[in-house]
Amino acid sequence: MEQRRVALVTGARRGIGRAIASELAQAGFDVAITDIVPSAELDGTRADVERAGVRCVALTSNVADIAQHDTLLGAVEDSLGGVTCLVNNAGVSVMARSDLLDVTLESYDRCLDVNTRGTFFLMQAFARRAVKASHDGVNRSIVTITSSNAVAASPQRSEYCVSKAGLSMATTLFSLRLAEHGIGVFEVQPGLIETEMTAPSKARYDAQMENGLTAIRRWGAPEEVAAVVRMLATGGLPFSVGQAIRVDGGLLVSKY
């Protein structure tokens, strides 16, 4: 019996995570989606996935709670089969934009616990299972959604920048460790993507885009990030290791 491709997408309630779940469903993956609490939005993502004619399970999970990771992966395996593609999308932003000298311990720890520490150990839990599992020629991958702020410094969001830079390095490390097992590990760096999370900053960045902040003078769409994830999850870069792909409209291109 042919092994099914199964994707686990964390933080899939809305925005980029929801778009990724839908895109992978269109590619034929059965999809497990997670969020920290049940919600009508998470149910809506599940309905989107199931409309593609694949199976979907919606689970609650806190990425920061490392003790939950094996339970989560086991629950997906029981429902859909072993995970062949882990998409690390769940993440948090700063509790409040503030001067670097005013960053609170609470906000710093929250960013690092979810974005870096929790995601690192979820990758580890997936990798431990993946290196032992039979894959029958099915492409296996980890795709981690970081941010342009893994590279570009934003002093009013310093704890977020630190967490994403650390996650970028973690992705590189796992890519080297897992290459010999045929598991592709990649990073996607979204720039200014129009979602509910970025809505409060829209007016400010609209003006900056008009003044040349990005080469493509518009916001990106979650579906544009999802298209890159689909390419990586389906083996589109078979001879690349740890590649970081920008989806940012030219935000990070050096220019003058």
Summary of the structure (lengths in Angstrom):
residues: 256
radius of gyration: 17.6
end to end distance: 56.3
largest distance: 58.3
contacts: 873
relative contact order: 0.15
helix: 48%
strand: 15%
